[in-house]
Protein backbone atom coordinates (compact mmCIF):
# COMPACT_ATOMS: atom_id res chain seq x y z
CA UNK A 1 0.00 0.00 0.00
CA UNK A 2 1.46 3.36 -0.99
CA UNK A 3 2.25 5.67 1.89
CA UNK A 4 2.54 2.94 4.51
CA UNK A 5 5.06 3.52 7.21
CA UNK A 6 7.38 0.69 8.23
CA UNK A 7 6.43 -0.95 11.51
CA UNK A 8 8.49 0.08 14.50
CA UNK A 9 10.23 -2.52 16.55
CA UNK A 10 8.93 -1.30 19.89
CA UNK A 11 9.52 -3.54 22.88
CA UNK A 12 6.54 -3.52 25.23
CA UNK A 13 7.58 -4.38 28.74
CA UNK A 14 4.34 -4.15 30.69
CA UNK A 15 0.69 -3.46 30.17
CA UNK A 16 -2.90 -4.18 30.99
CA UNK A 17 -6.00 -5.11 29.06
CA UNK A 18 -8.89 -2.66 29.25
CA UNK A 19 -11.52 -4.53 27.26
CA UNK A 20 -12.23 -7.75 25.41
CA UNK A 21 -14.65 -8.30 22.54
CA UNK A 22 -17.56 -10.62 23.37
CA UNK A 23 -16.03 -13.60 21.51
CA UNK A 24 -12.57 -13.06 23.04
CA UNK A 25 -10.95 -12.59 19.63
CA UNK A 26 -9.85 -8.97 20.18
CA UNK A 27 -8.30 -7.41 23.30
CA UNK A 28 -7.31 -3.76 23.72
CA UNK A 29 -5.44 -1.89 26.41
CA UNK A 30 -2.32 0.06 27.24
CA UNK A 31 1.28 -1.06 27.42
CA UNK A 32 4.51 0.62 28.42
CA UNK A 33 7.93 0.51 26.86
CA UNK A 34 11.05 0.26 29.06
CA UNK A 35 11.04 4.07 29.46
CA UNK A 36 7.43 3.95 30.77
CA UNK A 37 6.03 5.62 27.67
CA UNK A 38 2.44 4.41 27.34
CA UNK A 39 0.95 3.24 24.05
CA UNK A 40 -2.37 1.64 23.13
CA UNK A 41 -2.27 -1.97 21.97
CA UNK A 42 -4.53 -4.42 20.20
CA UNK A 43 -4.21 -8.19 20.51
CA UNK A 44 -5.68 -10.86 18.28
CA UNK A 45 -4.92 -14.55 18.24
CA UNK A 46 -3.87 -14.34 14.59
CA UNK A 47 -1.53 -11.34 14.88
CA UNK A 48 -0.60 -11.25 18.56
CA UNK A 49 0.12 -8.02 20.42
CA UNK A 50 0.59 -4.92 18.26
CA UNK A 51 0.60 -1.18 18.79
CA UNK A 52 -2.83 0.16 17.85
CA UNK A 53 -1.33 3.24 16.22
CA UNK A 54 0.75 1.11 13.85
CA UNK A 55 -2.29 -0.97 12.91
CA UNK A 56 -4.34 2.14 12.15
CA UNK A 57 -1.55 3.73 10.12
CA UNK A 58 -0.36 0.68 8.18
CA UNK A 59 -3.53 -1.35 7.74
CA UNK A 60 -6.30 1.25 7.82
CA UNK A 61 -4.29 4.05 6.19
CA UNK A 62 -4.87 6.75 8.81
CA UNK A 63 -2.36 9.59 9.02
CA UNK A 64 -1.59 9.87 12.73
CA UNK A 65 1.66 11.79 12.42
CA UNK A 66 2.13 13.94 15.51
CA UNK A 67 -0.25 11.79 17.55
CA UNK A 68 0.53 9.16 20.17
CA UNK A 69 -2.30 6.81 21.08
CA UNK A 70 -1.64 6.10 24.75
CA UNK A 71 -4.78 4.21 25.76
CA UNK A 72 -7.44 1.95 24.30
CA UNK A 73 -10.18 1.99 26.92
CA UNK A 74 -12.99 -0.09 25.46
CA UNK A 75 -14.13 -2.11 22.47
CA UNK A 76 -17.59 -2.88 21.16
CA UNK A 77 -18.96 -6.35 21.76
CA UNK A 78 -18.41 -7.27 18.10
CA UNK A 79 -14.78 -6.05 18.22
CA UNK A 80 -15.19 -3.55 15.38
CA UNK A 81 -14.86 -0.22 17.22
CA UNK A 82 -12.29 0.89 19.80
CA UNK A 83 -12.50 3.92 22.10
ChimeraX attribute file (.defattr): number of C-alpha atoms within 10 A of each C-alpha:
attribute: neighborCount
match mode: 1-to-1
recipient: residues
	/A:1	7
	/A:2	6
	/A:3	10
	/A:4	14
	/A:5	13
	/A:6	9
	/A:7	13
	/A:8	8
	/A:9	7
	/A:10	11
	/A:11	10
	/A:12	20
	/A:13	11
	/A:14	12
	/A:15	15
	/A:16	13
	/A:17	18
	/A:18	16
	/A:19	21
	/A:20	20
	/A:21	18
	/A:22	13
	/A:23	9
	/A:24	14
	/A:25	13
	/A:26	21
	/A:27	24
	/A:28	28
	/A:29	24
	/A:30	22
	/A:31	26
	/A:32	19
	/A:33	14
	/A:34	12
	/A:35	8
	/A:36	11
	/A:37	11
	/A:38	18
	/A:39	20
	/A:40	24
	/A:41	27
	/A:42	24
	/A:43	19
	/A:44	13
	/A:45	10
	/A:46	8
	/A:47	8
	/A:48	10
	/A:49	15
	/A:50	18
	/A:51	23
	/A:52	23
	/A:53	23
	/A:54	22
	/A:55	15
	/A:56	13
	/A:57	18
	/A:58	18
	/A:59	12
	/A:60	11
	/A:61	15
	/A:62	14
	/A:63	14
	/A:64	12
	/A:65	8
	/A:66	5
	/A:67	8
	/A:68	13
	/A:69	15
	/A:70	18
	/A:71	18
	/A:72	21
	/A:73	14
	/A:74	18
	/A:75	20
	/A:76	14
	/A:77	14
	/A:78	13
	/A:79	18
	/A:80	9
	/A:81	10
	/A:82	16
	/A:83	10
